[in-house]
Amino acid sequence: MLKSVIIAALMLISVLTGMQLANNGIHKMKGYDDANFQNAVSIEESGNNISASILGNDISSHDIAAKKKRLEEISAFNFFSSMGKKLSDGITGASDKLIQLITD
C-alpha cells in the first residue's frame, strides 16, 4: 500500500514537472510571454501568506483546513467502514478459534 502511494505521488510530481517543462518550451519557441499560458504549478509568498496554484486552481491553507474538517466529519461515521471492521474482527476471531481447535 505504501509503495503504491509513493509511486502515485512520484507519478503526479513527474506529470506536473513535465507540464511545467512543456510550458517553458512553448514560451521559448514563441519568443514572448502570452497571458493565456499559465504555469502548471506556481507558489507565491507575500509576508506570512503563501498561496499556491495548481493548473490554474488557487489553493490556500484555509481551503485545506476546511477540506480536512469536512473529511473528519464524513469519516466520523462511515457505515461501510464500521461494517468492514466488524466483519474482519469476526473472521479473525473465527479463524483463531478454528486454529485453536485444530492444534489442541
Rosetta blueprint (number, residue, H / E / L):
1 M L
2 L H
3 K H
4 S H
5 V H
6 I H
7 I H
8 A H
9 A H
10 L H
11 M H
12 L H
13 I H
14 S H
15 V H
16 L H
17 T H
18 G H
19 M H
20 Q H
21 L H
22 A H
23 N H
24 N H
25 G H
26 I H
27 H H
28 K H
29 M H
30 K H
31 G L
32 Y L
33 D L
34 D L
35 A L
36 N L
37 F L
38 Q L
39 N L
40 A L
41 V E
42 S E
43 I E
44 E E
45 E E
46 S E
47 G L
48 N L
49 N E
50 I E
51 S E
52 A E
53 S E
54 I E
55 L L
56 G L
57 N E
58 D E
59 I E
60 S L
61 S H
62 H H
63 D H
64 I H
65 A H
66 A H
67 K H
68 K H
69 K H
70 R H
71 L H
72 E H
73 E H
74 I H
75 S H
76 A H
77 F L
78 N L
79 F H
80 F H
81 S H
82 S H
83 M H
84 G H
85 K H
86 K H
87 L H
88 S H
89 D H
90 G H
91 I H
92 T H
93 G H
94 A H
95 S H
96 D H
97 K H
98 L H
99 I H
100 Q H
101 L H
102 I H
103 T H
104 D L
